[in-house]
Amino acid sequence: MQVILIQDVNNLGGVNELVTVKNGYGRNFLIPKKFAVEATPSNRKQLEEKQKQLAKKEAKLLAEINSVIAKLAEGALKIGAKTGTSGKIFGSVTSVQIARAIREQKGYEIDRRRIQIIDEVKELGTYKAKIDFGNSNEAEVEFEVVAE
């Protein structure tokens, strides 16, 4: 028997997946518990339509991510920090400061939890940070720490 899963089922498959199961398992467990629906021709058409819409939405999201990555690669961000006489900064530059600089200088809102600083920032200079957009889409952004 073929069924279309409505929810993730351990050791069977994920949402919107067409799987083959034994008749008793499908009729007595999956369908009554609303984990799956029977794979009738109309349900298969709905599944195909959902997959098309999902693919279109994913392509649009990927194009948007690529435009953000291109904009971030254009130039280095400038982050101001208070410094001592020797050029060392008080404290350190954090992902919150980088997210704020991206919002103010580039116009994009990026969650601070997606930003990972590659090197420890303790003095003035140019550094790099990695931004993870999910789905193996990453960008490296360069930022310059300047004295306030």
ZADO-1210 file (C-alpha; in nm, 4 decimals, padded with zeros to 6 digits):
<atoms>
<atom x="00.0000" y="00.0000" z="00.0000" code="MET" pos="1"/>
<atom x="00.1277" y="00.3462" z="-00.0830" code="GLN" pos="2"/>
<atom x="00.0648" y="00.6403" z="00.1501" code="VAL" pos="3"/>
<atom x="00.1619" y="01.0065" z="00.1581" code="ILE" pos="4"/>
<atom x="00.3051" y="01.1119" z="00.4931" code="LEU" pos="5"/>
<atom x="00.1518" y="01.4188" z="00.6572" code="ILE" pos="6"/>
<atom x="00.4022" y="01.4229" z="00.9462" code="GLN" pos="7"/>
<atom x="00.7552" y="01.2948" z="00.9986" code="ASP" pos="8"/>
<atom x="00.7509" y="00.9300" z="01.1044" code="VAL" pos="9"/>
<atom x="01.0625" y="00.7730" z="01.2576" code="ASN" pos="10"/>
<atom x="01.2270" y="00.5043" z="01.0442" code="ASN" pos="11"/>
<atom x="00.9805" y="00.5686" z="00.7604" code="LEU" pos="12"/>
<atom x="01.0097" y="00.9144" z="00.6080" code="GLY" pos="13"/>
<atom x="00.9425" y="01.2855" z="00.6215" code="GLY" pos="14"/>
<atom x="00.6541" y="01.5186" z="00.5452" code="VAL" pos="15"/>
<atom x="00.5084" y="01.5026" z="00.1914" code="ASN" pos="16"/>
<atom x="00.6892" y="01.1803" z="00.1091" code="GLU" pos="17"/>
<atom x="00.5319" y="00.8927" z="-00.0833" code="LEU" pos="18"/>
<atom x="00.6172" y="00.5608" z="00.0867" code="VAL" pos="19"/>
<atom x="00.5144" y="00.1985" z="00.0520" code="THR" pos="20"/>
<atom x="00.4014" y="00.0219" z="00.3703" code="VAL" pos="21"/>
<atom x="00.2190" y="-00.2975" z="00.4564" code="LYS" pos="22"/>
<atom x="-00.1611" y="-00.2748" z="00.4350" code="ASN" pos="23"/>
<atom x="-00.2220" y="-00.3289" z="00.8070" code="GLY" pos="24"/>
<atom x="00.0354" y="-00.0696" z="00.9152" code="TYR" pos="25"/>
<atom x="-00.1129" y="00.1893" z="00.6809" code="GLY" pos="26"/>
<atom x="-00.4829" y="00.1232" z="00.7540" code="ARG" pos="27"/>
<atom x="-00.4608" y="00.0499" z="01.1273" code="ASN" pos="28"/>
<atom x="-00.1891" y="00.2918" z="01.2431" code="PHE" pos="29"/>
<atom x="-00.0747" y="00.5615" z="01.0007" code="LEU" pos="30"/>
<atom x="-00.4092" y="00.6746" z="00.8582" code="ILE" pos="31"/>
<atom x="-00.6163" y="00.6690" z="01.1851" code="PRO" pos="32"/>
<atom x="-00.3410" y="00.8563" z="01.3763" code="LYS" pos="33"/>
<atom x="-00.3329" y="01.1167" z="01.0947" code="LYS" pos="34"/>
<atom x="00.0322" y="01.0443" z="01.0140" code="PHE" pos="35"/>
<atom x="-00.0534" y="00.9698" z="00.6511" code="ALA" pos="36"/>
<atom x="-00.3253" y="00.9694" z="00.3842" code="VAL" pos="37"/>
<atom x="-00.3841" y="00.7054" z="00.1213" code="GLU" pos="38"/>
<atom x="-00.2053" y="00.7732" z="-00.2072" code="ALA" pos="39"/>
<atom x="-00.5121" y="00.8166" z="-00.4294" code="THR" pos="40"/>
<atom x="-00.4728" y="00.9909" z="-00.7682" code="PRO" pos="41"/>
<atom x="-00.6182" y="01.3156" z="-00.6299" code="SER" pos="42"/>
<atom x="-00.3865" y="01.3080" z="-00.3264" code="ASN" pos="43"/>
<atom x="-00.0906" y="01.2453" z="-00.5571" code="ARG" pos="44"/>
<atom x="-00.1839" y="01.5520" z="-00.7642" code="LYS" pos="45"/>
<atom x="-00.2006" y="01.7614" z="-00.4462" code="GLN" pos="46"/>
<atom x="00.1423" y="01.6296" z="-00.3458" code="LEU" pos="47"/>
<atom x="00.2896" y="01.7218" z="-00.6854" code="GLU" pos="48"/>
<atom x="00.1391" y="02.0711" z="-00.6600" code="GLU" pos="49"/>
<atom x="00.2819" y="02.1188" z="-00.3085" code="LYS" pos="50"/>
<atom x="00.6252" y="02.0099" z="-00.4299" code="GLN" pos="51"/>
<atom x="00.6099" y="02.2540" z="-00.7239" code="LYS" pos="52"/>
<atom x="00.5147" y="02.5406" z="-00.4931" code="GLN" pos="53"/>
<atom x="00.7890" y="02.4461" z="-00.2489" code="LEU" pos="54"/>
<atom x="01.0482" y="02.4359" z="-00.5276" code="ALA" pos="55"/>
<atom x="00.9366" y="02.7779" z="-00.6541" code="LYS" pos="56"/>
<atom x="00.9504" y="02.9244" z="-00.3028" code="LYS" pos="57"/>
<atom x="01.2967" y="02.7748" z="-00.2465" code="GLU" pos="58"/>
<atom x="01.4267" y="02.9205" z="-00.5759" code="ALA" pos="59"/>
<atom x="01.2964" y="03.2659" z="-00.4812" code="LYS" pos="60"/>
<atom x="01.4600" y="03.2413" z="-00.1373" code="LEU" pos="61"/>
<atom x="01.7902" y="03.1315" z="-00.2921" code="LEU" pos="62"/>
<atom x="01.7869" y="03.4297" z="-00.5311" code="ALA" pos="63"/>
<atom x="01.7248" y="03.6634" z="-00.2370" code="GLU" pos="64"/>
<atom x="02.0097" y="03.5067" z="-00.0377" code="ILE" pos="65"/>
<atom x="02.2456" y="03.5440" z="-00.3345" code="ASN" pos="66"/>
<atom x="02.1594" y="03.9139" z="-00.3665" code="SER" pos="67"/>
<atom x="02.2303" y="03.9656" z="00.0046" code="VAL" pos="68"/>
<atom x="02.5633" y="03.7810" z="-00.0279" code="ILE" pos="69"/>
<atom x="02.6603" y="03.9998" z="-00.3258" code="ALA" pos="70"/>
<atom x="02.5723" y="04.3159" z="-00.1353" code="LYS" pos="71"/>
<atom x="02.7742" y="04.2057" z="00.1698" code="LEU" pos="72"/>
<atom x="03.0784" y="04.1261" z="-00.0470" code="ALA" pos="73"/>
<atom x="03.0870" y="04.4778" z="-00.1988" code="GLU" pos="74"/>
<atom x="03.2865" y="04.6422" z="00.0778" code="GLY" pos="75"/>
<atom x="03.4086" y="04.6078" z="00.4320" code="ALA" pos="76"/>
<atom x="03.1887" y="04.7097" z="00.7230" code="LEU" pos="77"/>
<atom x="03.3231" y="04.9727" z="00.9605" code="LYS" pos="78"/>
<atom x="03.2771" y="04.9046" z="01.3301" code="ILE" pos="79"/>
<atom x="03.3784" y="05.1675" z="01.5848" code="GLY" pos="80"/>
<atom x="03.5368" y="05.0643" z="01.9120" code="ALA" pos="81"/>
<atom x="03.6897" y="05.2466" z="02.2052" code="LYS" pos="82"/>
<atom x="04.0653" y="05.1999" z="02.2140" code="THR" pos="83"/>
<atom x="04.3570" y="05.2578" z="02.4436" code="GLY" pos="84"/>
<atom x="04.6766" y="05.4379" z="02.3473" code="THR" pos="85"/>
<atom x="04.8433" y="05.1220" z="02.2112" code="SER" pos="86"/>
<atom x="04.5646" y="05.0415" z="01.9602" code="GLY" pos="87"/>
<atom x="04.4068" y="04.7651" z="02.1665" code="LYS" pos="88"/>
<atom x="04.0319" y="04.7898" z="02.2049" code="ILE" pos="89"/>
<atom x="03.8433" y="04.7762" z="02.5314" code="PHE" pos="90"/>
<atom x="03.6472" y="04.4510" z="02.5328" code="GLY" pos="91"/>
<atom x="03.5900" y="04.2776" z="02.2000" code="SER" pos="92"/>
<atom x="03.3769" y="04.3074" z="01.8878" code="VAL" pos="93"/>
<atom x="03.0720" y="04.0800" z="01.9080" code="THR" pos="94"/>
<atom x="02.8247" y="03.9376" z="01.6599" code="SER" pos="95"/>
<atom x="02.5658" y="04.1851" z="01.7904" code="VAL" pos="96"/>
<atom x="02.7853" y="04.4759" z="01.6778" code="GLN" pos="97"/>
<atom x="02.8384" y="04.3151" z="01.3369" code="ILE" pos="98"/>
<atom x="02.4626" y="04.2583" z="01.2944" code="ALA" pos="99"/>
<atom x="02.3978" y="04.6220" z="01.3861" code="ARG" pos="100"/>
<atom x="02.6640" y="04.7402" z="01.1370" code="ALA" pos="101"/>
<atom x="02.5097" y="04.5283" z="00.8585" code="ILE" pos="102"/>
<atom x="02.1667" y="04.6733" z="00.9356" code="ARG" pos="103"/>
<atom x="02.2927" y="05.0331" z="00.9388" code="GLU" pos="104"/>
<atom x="02.5457" y="05.0194" z="00.6529" code="GLN" pos="105"/>
<atom x="02.4006" y="04.7588" z="00.4140" code="LYS" pos="106"/>
<atom x="02.0295" y="04.7704" z="00.4993" code="GLY" pos="107"/>
<atom x="01.9775" y="04.4005" z="00.5786" code="TYR" pos="108"/>
<atom x="01.8512" y="04.2512" z="00.9023" code="GLU" pos="109"/>
<atom x="02.0585" y="03.9451" z="00.9931" code="ILE" pos="110"/>
<atom x="02.0136" y="03.7503" z="01.3150" code="ASP" pos="111"/>
<atom x="02.3213" y="03.7714" z="01.5380" code="ARG" pos="112"/>
<atom x="02.3113" y="03.3957" z="01.5985" code="ARG" pos="113"/>
<atom x="02.3889" y="03.3351" z="01.2307" code="ARG" pos="114"/>
<atom x="02.7129" y="03.5360" z="01.2533" code="ILE" pos="115"/>
<atom x="03.0347" y="03.3660" z="01.3586" code="GLN" pos="116"/>
<atom x="03.3523" y="03.5712" z="01.4029" code="ILE" pos="117"/>
<atom x="03.6495" y="03.3794" z="01.2624" code="ILE" pos="118"/>
<atom x="03.9346" y="03.5482" z="01.4536" code="ASP" pos="119"/>
<atom x="03.9299" y="03.6959" z="01.8021" code="GLU" pos="120"/>
<atom x="03.9051" y="04.0743" z="01.7738" code="VAL" pos="121"/>
<atom x="04.1159" y="04.2510" z="02.0350" code="LYS" pos="122"/>
<atom x="04.2815" y="04.5350" z="01.8404" code="GLU" pos="123"/>
<atom x="04.2229" y="04.7652" z="01.5451" code="LEU" pos="124"/>
<atom x="04.2385" y="04.6118" z="01.1979" code="GLY" pos="125"/>
<atom x="04.0498" y="04.4133" z="00.9368" code="THR" pos="126"/>
<atom x="03.8836" y="04.0832" z="01.0274" code="TYR" pos="127"/>
<atom x="03.6404" y="03.8340" z="00.8769" code="LYS" pos="128"/>
<atom x="03.3140" y="03.6815" z="00.9971" code="ALA" pos="129"/>
<atom x="03.1067" y="03.3981" z="00.8530" code="LYS" pos="130"/>
<atom x="02.7294" y="03.4279" z="00.8082" code="ILE" pos="131"/>
<atom x="02.5273" y="03.1063" z="00.7804" code="ASP" pos="132"/>
<atom x="02.2018" y="03.1504" z="00.5859" code="PHE" pos="133"/>
<atom x="02.1042" y="02.7828" z="00.6183" code="GLY" pos="134"/>
<atom x="02.0798" y="02.5148" z="00.3473" code="ASN" pos="135"/>
<atom x="02.4618" y="02.5236" z="00.3149" code="SER" pos="136"/>
<atom x="02.4550" y="02.8890" z="00.2034" code="ASN" pos="137"/>
<atom x="02.7343" y="03.0795" z="00.3718" code="GLU" pos="138"/>
<atom x="02.8965" y="03.4157" z="00.3147" code="ALA" pos="139"/>
<atom x="03.2155" y="03.5627" z="00.4444" code="GLU" pos="140"/>
<atom x="03.1943" y="03.9300" z="00.5338" code="VAL" pos="141"/>
<atom x="03.4910" y="04.1522" z="00.6003" code="GLU" pos="142"/>
<atom x="03.4787" y="04.4170" z="00.8720" code="PHE" pos="143"/>
<atom x="03.7214" y="04.6824" z="00.9825" code="GLU" pos="144"/>
<atom x="03.7549" y="04.7845" z="01.3454" code="VAL" pos="145"/>
<atom x="03.8272" y="05.1589" z="01.3709" code="VAL" pos="146"/>
<atom x="03.8822" y="05.3859" z="01.6684" code="ALA" pos="147"/>
<atom x="03.5873" y="05.5945" z="01.7826" code="GLU" pos="148"/>
</atoms>
